[in-house]
Amino acid sequence: MNKKTFYISTPIYYPSGNLHIGHLLTTTLAWVYKNYKANQNYDTFFVTGIDEHGQKILKKAIENNLDPQTYVDMQCQKFIDLWKKLDIDYDFFSRTTSLQHTQTIELIFNKMLEKGLIYKGAYEGLYSVEDEEFFTKTQALLIDNQYYHPTSKHLLQEVSEESYFFNMEKFTPWIKEFFETNSDFLTNDATKKELMNNFINQGLSDLSVTRIAFDWGIKVLKNQTPQHVIYVWLDALFNYLTALNIYSDNDDNYLKFWKNGDERVHVLAKEISRFHAIYWPIFLKSLDINLPTKEVIHSWIITPEGKMSKSKGNVIEPLPLIEKYGAEEIKYFFSSQVNINNDFSFSEDLLINVLNADLANNFGNLLNRVAKMVNQSFENGTTYIASQLTSIDCEIYTLLKENYDEYKLHFNEFNADKAFKKAIQFSSKLNEYIDRTEPWKLKENPERLNVVLNTLLNGIYAVNYMLNPVLKQKTRKINEFLNINEFSETKLFDFTKFDNVKVDVKEILFPRIK
């Protein structure tokens, strides 16, 4: 029987500066969602990458005395190295300078042109180089007779040039109806309301999709003067499909994961929601291509100075955190603490407190206590004997089922933080169970001690299984310590899995941070 499929992507990131923990958050969330779905027996496909074209990249290359391709090659390696350090694996790394992507975008532009969706005109308005966004004067912030980006506060330039436009106005009724009839398309209701009120309900303006002021991009209509290059969003958004070989002879992944796929999910931060939630669906609709099934929109990481930005000097780089606390610990912290609907206030003190409370004091302590007691009393392991379970033991098995069901519910709604909290809450219940059953007093009652320790081992496996999407290496190591060779939902509810199994915890995996 064919497995269900799960396609997931991050945005392709601008390689115009140093990486920060916002990149880490988005990519970690997407990776964790993918791992959860793999554990649910889905075939998965995970895409990340970089967005290499545009005026901002050209400007950065010139500042560094490099040609643009050399600059983006250099910057690209920073992302690849970071994901390697974080042990984040992906199926495809998108680069918009690749031949495959370039040829696909040229083809898409011509398809849109042939369908009458794109027309030549002249653009006059305001433009932010840093954000690659156009604005009307009514949309911009006016301060001391100068116009600024309404969110990033970057200075806007007045632009007047020939451009090709995509006919967004034509699709305004369709996108409005789509939003109204697909209430679960976006995870964030506040973002949906903002997009409806500020853009869709006001009527969409046609979108400039080419520029002539610079030449760093995918060139179209090559025999025409002036030479047009594709504007960043028409170029960038289609990376999600060039990653799957759309419009190629080898389009098996496109057919499997997109055209016939079960779930097609994008993860993104809220500041780029307009492009992904309005323009991207319209582009796809215009070419009769399936839309994503879900867009997971997370909020910002903030510091005492507000949202991270280079201009404020409050950007937090991920590498020092990874080197200090460990890759899995950092991934656990962000995926377990950030609620996608609310801005998150980061501090290193909070990071230390969470790692100590959840992993060292709670789950790590539980694992080490139980393994020690099993080794002391049951050289050949414990056994599951249903007839000897008391009400307090049955309560643990009931809690296991309830917590796991809620864990799945939260993950299926893309609330990884709530899902992982269910795992830690169940671990706390197992520690409470130790306090209530007092196994250290049961050495003279081996039958009862066997039931208690076997119940605890089954509980530990459940916590370990629920944490596996983020703690891939450490949970595998714990399974090795427990002499269990697989993660599966079937194994989770096979309570005989520890029968006569020797356990041997060889090291403290979650040392307390001092």
C-alpha positions as CSV (number, residue, x, y, z in Angstrom):
1,M,0.0,0.0,0.0
2,N,1.3,3.4,-0.9
3,K,2.3,5.7,2.0
4,K,0.8,9.1,2.4
5,T,3.1,11.9,1.4
6,F,4.3,15.0,3.2
7,Y,6.1,17.9,1.5
8,I,7.5,20.7,3.6
9,S,9.6,23.7,2.9
10,T,11.3,26.6,4.6
11,P,11.4,29.9,2.7
12,I,14.6,30.3,0.7
13,Y,16.7,32.7,2.8
14,Y,18.5,35.8,1.6
15,P,22.2,35.2,1.8
16,S,22.9,38.9,2.3
17,G,24.3,38.8,5.9
18,N,25.1,36.6,8.8
19,L,22.7,33.9,9.9
20,H,20.6,34.4,13.1
21,I,18.4,32.4,15.3
22,G,15.4,33.3,13.2
23,H,16.8,31.1,10.4
24,L,17.4,28.4,13.0
25,L,13.9,28.6,14.3
26,T,12.2,28.3,10.9
27,T,14.3,25.5,9.7
28,T,14.2,23.5,12.9
29,L,10.4,23.7,13.0
30,A,10.1,22.4,9.4
31,W,12.6,19.6,10.1
32,V,10.8,18.6,13.3
33,Y,7.4,18.5,11.5
34,K,9.0,16.3,8.8
35,N,10.5,13.9,11.4
36,Y,7.1,13.6,13.1
37,K,5.4,12.8,9.8
38,A,8.1,10.2,9.0
39,N,7.4,8.6,12.4
40,Q,3.7,8.5,11.4
41,N,4.8,6.4,8.3
42,Y,4.6,9.2,5.7
43,D,6.9,9.5,2.8
44,T,8.5,13.0,3.3
45,F,10.3,15.6,1.2
46,F,12.0,18.6,2.9
47,V,13.2,21.6,0.9
48,T,15.3,24.5,2.1
49,G,17.8,26.8,0.3
50,I,18.7,30.4,-0.6
51,D,17.3,33.2,-2.7
52,E,20.3,34.5,-4.6
53,H,19.0,37.2,-7.0
54,G,17.9,40.8,-6.6
55,Q,19.3,44.3,-6.1
56,K,20.1,43.7,-2.4
57,I,22.4,40.8,-3.3
58,L,24.1,42.7,-6.1
59,K,24.7,45.6,-3.7
60,K,26.2,43.3,-1.1
61,A,28.5,41.7,-3.7
62,I,29.7,45.2,-4.8
63,E,30.4,46.2,-1.2
64,N,32.5,43.1,-0.8
65,N,34.4,43.6,-4.1
66,L,33.0,40.4,-5.5
67,D,31.0,39.4,-8.5
68,P,27.5,38.3,-7.5
69,Q,28.0,34.6,-8.2
70,T,31.1,34.4,-6.2
71,Y,29.4,36.2,-3.3
72,V,26.3,33.9,-3.3
73,D,28.6,30.8,-3.5
74,M,30.4,32.0,-0.4
75,Q,27.3,32.8,1.5
76,C,25.6,29.6,0.4
77,Q,28.3,27.6,2.2
78,K,27.4,29.3,5.5
79,F,23.9,27.9,5.4
80,I,25.0,24.4,4.4
81,D,27.6,24.5,7.2
82,L,25.0,25.6,9.8
83,W,22.5,22.9,8.9
84,K,25.3,20.3,9.0
85,K,26.3,21.6,12.5
86,L,22.7,21.3,13.6
87,D,22.4,17.8,12.1
88,I,19.4,19.0,10.0
89,D,19.1,16.9,6.9
90,Y,17.0,17.9,3.9
91,D,16.1,16.3,0.6
92,F,16.8,19.3,-1.7
93,F,18.8,22.6,-1.3
94,S,17.3,25.2,-3.6
95,R,19.5,27.7,-5.3
96,T,17.9,30.2,-7.6
97,T,21.1,30.5,-9.7
98,S,20.9,26.8,-10.7
99,L,20.4,26.0,-14.3
100,Q,17.3,23.9,-13.5
101,H,15.7,26.8,-11.7
102,T,16.6,29.4,-14.3
103,Q,15.2,27.3,-17.1
104,T,12.0,26.7,-15.2
105,I,11.4,30.3,-14.4
106,E,12.0,31.3,-18.0
107,L,9.4,28.8,-19.0
108,I,6.9,30.0,-16.4
109,F,7.3,33.6,-17.4
110,N,6.6,32.7,-21.0
111,K,3.6,30.6,-20.0
112,M,2.1,33.6,-18.1
113,L,2.9,35.9,-21.0
114,E,1.2,33.6,-23.5
115,K,-1.9,33.4,-21.3
116,G,-2.2,37.2,-21.1
117,L,-1.4,37.2,-17.4
118,I,1.6,39.4,-17.8
119,Y,1.8,42.8,-19.6
120,K,4.3,45.6,-20.2
121,G,3.8,48.8,-18.3
122,A,5.7,51.4,-16.3
123,Y,6.2,51.3,-12.5
124,E,6.1,54.5,-10.4
125,G,6.2,54.2,-6.7
126,L,8.3,53.4,-3.7
127,Y,10.8,50.5,-3.3
128,S,12.8,49.0,-0.5
129,V,16.1,47.4,-1.7
130,E,16.6,45.7,1.7
131,D,13.2,44.1,1.7
132,E,12.7,43.7,-2.0
133,E,9.2,45.2,-1.7
134,F,7.2,47.8,-3.6
135,F,4.8,50.1,-1.8
136,T,2.3,52.9,-2.6
137,K,2.6,56.1,-0.7
138,T,-0.6,55.2,1.3
139,Q,1.0,51.9,2.4
140,A,4.3,53.5,3.5
141,L,5.3,55.3,6.7
142,L,5.8,59.1,6.2
143,I,8.3,60.6,8.6
144,D,9.8,64.0,8.1
145,N,8.8,64.0,4.4
146,Q,10.5,60.7,3.8
147,Y,8.9,57.3,3.2
148,Y,9.8,54.2,5.2
149,H,8.9,50.5,5.1
150,P,5.9,50.0,7.4
151,T,7.5,47.1,9.3
152,S,11.3,47.1,8.8
153,K,11.4,50.9,8.8
154,H,14.0,50.8,5.9
155,L,14.1,54.0,3.8
156,L,12.1,53.7,0.6
157,Q,13.3,54.9,-2.8
158,E,11.1,56.5,-5.4
159,V,11.3,54.4,-8.6
160,S,10.1,55.0,-12.1
161,E,11.0,52.4,-14.7
162,E,9.6,50.1,-17.4
163,S,8.3,46.8,-16.0
164,Y,6.2,43.8,-16.8
165,F,3.2,43.3,-14.5
166,F,1.3,40.3,-13.4
167,N,-2.5,40.9,-13.5
168,M,-3.2,40.4,-9.7
169,E,-6.4,42.5,-10.0
170,K,-8.0,39.7,-12.1
171,F,-7.6,37.2,-9.2
172,T,-8.8,39.4,-6.4
173,P,-12.3,37.8,-6.3
174,W,-10.9,34.3,-6.4
175,I,-8.3,34.8,-3.6
176,K,-11.0,36.5,-1.5
177,E,-13.3,33.5,-1.9
178,F,-10.4,31.1,-1.3
179,F,-9.6,32.8,2.1
180,E,-13.3,32.8,3.1
181,T,-13.8,29.1,2.2
182,N,-10.4,27.7,3.4
183,S,-10.2,28.9,7.0
184,D,-7.5,26.4,7.9
185,F,-5.1,27.3,5.1
186,L,-3.1,29.6,7.4
187,T,-2.3,28.6,10.9
188,N,-2.3,32.2,12.2
189,D,-5.8,33.9,12.4
190,A,-4.3,37.3,13.1
191,T,-2.2,37.2,9.9
192,K,-5.2,36.0,7.9
193,K,-7.3,39.0,9.2
194,E,-4.5,41.4,8.4
195,L,-4.1,40.1,4.9
196,M,-7.8,40.3,4.3
197,N,-8.2,43.8,5.7
198,N,-5.0,45.4,4.4
199,F,-4.7,43.8,0.9
200,I,-7.5,41.5,-0.4
201,N,-10.5,43.6,0.7
202,Q,-9.0,46.7,-0.7
203,G,-8.4,45.1,-4.1
204,L,-5.0,43.9,-5.2
205,S,-2.8,46.1,-7.3
206,D,-1.1,44.4,-10.3
207,L,2.4,43.2,-9.3
208,S,5.6,44.3,-10.9
209,V,7.5,41.1,-11.9
210,T,10.5,42.4,-13.8
211,R,13.2,45.1,-13.2
212,I,15.6,46.9,-15.6
213,A,17.6,48.9,-13.1
214,F,20.0,46.1,-12.6
215,D,20.9,42.8,-14.3
216,W,21.5,40.3,-11.4
217,G,18.7,37.9,-12.0
218,I,17.0,35.6,-14.5
219,K,16.9,37.4,-17.8
220,V,13.8,37.1,-19.9
221,L,12.8,38.2,-23.4
222,K,16.5,38.2,-24.4
223,N,16.1,39.9,-27.7
224,Q,14.3,42.9,-26.2
225,T,15.8,46.2,-25.1
226,P,15.9,47.2,-22.3
227,Q,16.7,43.8,-20.8
228,H,14.3,42.7,-18.1
229,V,15.2,40.4,-15.2
230,I,12.6,38.6,-13.1
231,Y,11.7,40.4,-9.9
232,V,12.5,38.4,-6.8
233,W,9.1,37.0,-5.8
234,L,8.1,35.4,-9.1
235,D,11.6,34.0,-9.2
236,A,11.8,32.9,-5.6
237,L,8.4,31.4,-4.9
238,F,8.6,28.8,-7.7
239,N,11.7,27.3,-6.1
240,Y,9.3,25.1,-4.2
241,L,8.4,23.4,-7.4
242,T,11.7,23.4,-9.2
243,A,12.9,21.4,-6.2
244,L,10.5,18.8,-7.4
245,N,11.4,19.0,-11.1
246,I,8.2,20.5,-12.4
247,Y,8.1,20.9,-16.2
248,S,11.0,18.4,-16.6
249,D,11.1,14.9,-18.0
250,N,12.0,13.6,-14.6
251,D,9.0,14.9,-12.6
252,D,8.3,11.9,-10.4
253,N,8.8,13.9,-7.2
254,Y,6.5,16.6,-8.5
255,L,3.8,14.1,-9.3
256,K,4.3,12.2,-6.0
257,F,4.7,15.1,-3.5
258,W,2.8,18.0,-5.1
259,K,0.3,17.1,-7.9
260,N,-0.9,13.9,-6.2
261,G,0.5,14.6,-2.7
262,D,-1.5,14.5,0.5
263,E,0.1,17.4,2.4
264,R,2.0,20.3,0.9
265,V,3.2,22.6,3.7
266,H,5.3,25.9,3.8
267,V,6.8,27.2,7.0
268,L,7.5,30.9,7.1
269,A,7.8,33.9,9.4
270,K,4.9,36.4,9.4
271,E,6.7,39.2,7.6
272,I,6.6,37.4,4.3
273,S,3.1,36.1,4.7
274,R,1.7,38.4,2.0
275,F,3.9,36.9,-0.7
276,H,3.3,33.3,0.3
277,A,-0.4,33.6,1.2
278,I,-1.6,35.9,-1.5
279,Y,0.8,36.1,-4.5
280,W,1.9,32.4,-4.4
281,P,-1.6,30.9,-4.5
282,I,-2.5,33.3,-7.3
283,F,0.6,32.4,-9.3
284,L,-0.3,28.7,-8.9
285,K,-4.0,29.2,-9.7
286,S,-3.1,31.1,-12.8
287,L,-1.2,28.0,-14.1
288,D,-3.7,25.5,-12.8
289,I,-1.2,24.0,-10.3
290,N,-2.3,22.7,-6.9
291,L,-2.0,25.1,-4.0
292,P,-0.2,24.2,-0.7
293,T,-2.5,22.5,1.8
294,K,-1.2,24.5,4.7
295,E,1.0,27.6,5.5
296,V,2.5,27.5,8.9
297,I,3.2,31.1,9.9
298,H,5.3,31.7,13.0
299,S,5.8,34.9,14.8
300,W,9.1,36.6,15.7
301,I,11.9,36.1,18.1
302,I,12.3,39.3,20.0
303,T,14.9,40.7,22.4
304,P,14.7,43.7,24.8
305,E,15.4,45.9,21.8
306,G,12.4,44.4,19.9
307,K,12.5,42.3,16.7
308,M,15.9,41.2,15.7
309,S,17.5,43.4,13.0
310,K,21.0,44.3,12.0
311,S,20.2,48.0,12.3
312,K,19.3,47.6,16.0
313,G,22.4,45.5,16.6
314,N,20.4,42.8,18.4
315,V,20.9,39.9,16.0
316,I,21.7,36.6,17.9
317,E,24.0,34.3,15.9
318,P,23.3,30.5,16.3
319,L,26.8,29.1,16.1
320,P,28.0,30.2,19.6
321,L,24.8,28.8,21.1
322,I,25.3,25.5,19.3
323,E,28.9,25.2,20.4
324,K,28.1,26.1,24.0
325,Y,24.9,24.0,24.6
326,G,24.8,21.4,21.8
327,A,22.9,21.1,18.5
328,E,20.1,18.9,19.8
329,E,19.6,21.0,22.9
330,I,19.3,24.2,20.9
331,K,16.8,22.5,18.5
332,Y,14.8,21.2,21.4
333,F,14.7,24.6,23.1
334,F,13.3,26.5,20.1
335,S,10.8,23.9,19.0
336,S,9.5,23.3,22.5
337,Q,9.3,26.9,23.6
338,V,8.2,28.9,20.6
339,N,4.4,29.1,20.1
340,I,4.0,29.8,16.4
341,N,1.2,32.3,17.1
342,N,3.0,34.5,19.6
343,D,6.3,36.5,19.5
344,F,8.9,34.8,21.6
345,S,11.3,36.7,24.0
346,F,14.6,34.9,23.9
347,S,17.2,35.0,26.7
348,E,20.1,32.7,27.5
349,D,18.9,32.3,31.0
350,L,15.6,30.9,29.8
351,L,17.5,28.5,27.5
352,I,19.5,27.2,30.5
353,N,16.4,26.9,32.7
354,V,14.4,25.0,30.1
355,L,17.3,22.5,29.3
356,N,17.9,21.9,33.0
357,A,14.2,21.5,33.9
358,D,13.0,19.4,31.0
359,L,16.0,17.3,30.0
360,A,18.4,17.1,32.9
361,N,16.2,17.2,36.0
362,N,13.1,15.6,34.5
363,F,13.6,13.1,31.6
364,G,17.3,12.5,32.1
365,N,16.9,11.9,35.8
366,L,14.0,9.6,35.2
367,L,16.0,7.5,32.7
368,N,19.1,7.2,35.0
369,R,17.0,6.4,38.2
370,V,15.0,3.6,36.5
371,A,18.0,2.0,34.7
372,K,19.9,1.9,38.0
373,M,17.0,0.2,39.8
374,V,16.5,-2.3,37.0
375,N,20.1,-3.3,37.0
376,Q,20.3,-3.6,40.8
377,S,17.3,-6.0,41.0
378,F,16.7,-7.7,37.6
379,E,19.8,-8.9,36.0
380,N,17.8,-10.4,33.1
381,G,15.3,-7.6,32.8
382,T,11.7,-7.1,33.8
383,T,8.4,-8.6,32.4
384,Y,5.0,-7.2,31.6
385,I,2.3,-9.1,33.5
386,A,-1.1,-7.5,32.9
387,S,-2.8,-9.5,35.7
388,Q,-0.5,-8.0,38.3
389,L,-1.2,-4.3,37.4
390,T,-2.8,-2.3,40.1
391,S,-5.0,0.8,39.7
392,I,-1.9,3.1,40.1
393,D,-0.1,1.2,37.3
394,C,-3.2,1.2,35.0
395,E,-3.3,5.0,35.6
396,I,0.1,5.3,34.0
397,Y,-0.9,3.3,30.9
398,T,-4.0,5.4,30.6
399,L,-1.9,8.6,30.8
400,L,0.4,7.2,28.2
401,K,-2.4,6.8,25.7
402,E,-4.0,10.2,26.6
403,N,-0.7,12.1,26.4
404,Y,0.3,10.5,23.1
405,D,-3.2,11.2,21.6
406,E,-2.9,14.8,22.6
407,Y,0.7,14.9,21.4
408,K,-0.4,13.8,17.9
409,L,-3.3,16.3,17.9
410,H,-0.9,19.2,18.7
411,F,1.6,18.0,16.0
412,N,-1.1,17.6,13.4
413,E,-2.0,21.3,14.1
414,F,1.8,22.2,13.8
415,N,2.0,23.2,17.5
416,A,5.3,21.4,18.2
417,D,5.7,23.3,21.5
418,K,2.5,21.9,22.9
419,A,3.3,18.4,21.6
420,F,6.7,18.3,23.3
421,K,5.2,19.7,26.5
422,K,2.9,16.6,26.5
423,A,6.0,14.4,26.4
424,I,7.6,16.3,29.3
425,Q,4.4,16.3,31.3
426,F,4.2,12.5,31.0
427,S,7.8,12.3,32.1
428,S,6.9,14.3,35.2
429,K,4.0,11.8,35.9
430,L,6.5,8.9,35.7
431,N,8.7,10.7,38.2
432,E,5.6,11.2,40.4
433,Y,4.8,7.5,40.0
434,I,8.2,6.6,41.4
435,D,7.5,8.8,44.4
436,R,4.1,7.2,45.0
437,T,5.2,3.5,44.5
438,E,8.6,3.9,46.3
439,P,10.3,1.1,44.5
440,W,13.4,1.3,46.7
441,K,11.2,-0.2,49.5
442,L,10.1,-3.1,47.3
443,K,13.3,-5.2,47.2
444,E,11.6,-7.8,49.4
445,N,8.6,-7.9,47.0
446,P,10.2,-8.7,43.6
447,E,6.8,-9.3,41.9
448,R,5.6,-5.8,42.7
449,L,9.0,-4.3,42.0
450,N,8.9,-6.0,38.6
451,V,5.6,-4.4,37.7
452,V,6.6,-0.9,38.8
453,L,9.9,-1.0,36.9
454,N,8.4,-2.5,33.8
455,T,5.7,0.1,33.8
456,L,8.4,2.8,34.1
457,L,10.4,1.4,31.1
458,N,7.3,1.4,28.9
459,G,6.7,5.0,30.0
460,I,10.3,6.0,29.2
461,Y,10.0,4.5,25.8
462,A,6.8,6.6,25.2
463,V,8.6,9.8,26.2
464,N,11.6,8.9,24.1
465,Y,9.4,8.2,21.1
466,M,7.6,11.5,21.5
467,L,10.9,13.4,21.7
468,N,12.5,11.6,18.8
469,P,11.4,14.2,16.1
470,V,13.8,16.7,17.7
471,L,16.3,14.7,19.7
472,K,17.1,12.3,16.9
473,Q,20.6,11.2,18.1
474,K,20.0,11.2,21.8
475,T,16.7,9.2,21.6
476,R,18.4,6.6,19.3
477,K,21.1,6.3,21.9
478,I,18.5,5.9,24.7
479,N,16.9,3.1,22.6
480,E,20.3,1.4,22.4
481,F,20.7,1.7,26.2
482,L,17.2,0.1,26.6
483,N,18.1,-2.6,24.0
484,I,15.2,-1.5,21.8
485,N,16.0,-1.3,18.1
486,E,13.1,0.7,16.6
487,F,10.8,3.7,17.0
488,S,7.2,2.9,16.0
489,E,3.7,3.5,17.2
490,T,3.1,-0.3,17.1
491,K,6.1,-0.7,19.5
492,L,4.8,2.1,21.7
493,F,1.7,0.0,22.5
494,D,3.5,-3.3,22.7
495,F,4.0,-3.4,26.4
496,T,5.9,-6.7,26.3
497,K,8.8,-5.1,24.5
498,F,10.9,-5.0,27.7
499,D,10.3,-8.7,28.6
500,N,13.6,-10.1,29.7
501,V,15.5,-7.2,28.1
502,K,18.7,-6.0,29.9
503,V,19.1,-2.3,30.1
504,D,22.4,-0.5,30.4
505,V,22.6,3.3,30.5
506,K,26.2,4.0,29.7
507,E,26.4,7.8,30.1
508,I,24.5,10.8,31.3
509,L,23.0,12.3,28.1
510,F,21.5,15.4,29.7
511,P,24.0,16.8,32.2
512,R,22.8,19.8,34.2
513,I,24.1,23.1,33.0
514,K,25.7,25.1,35.8
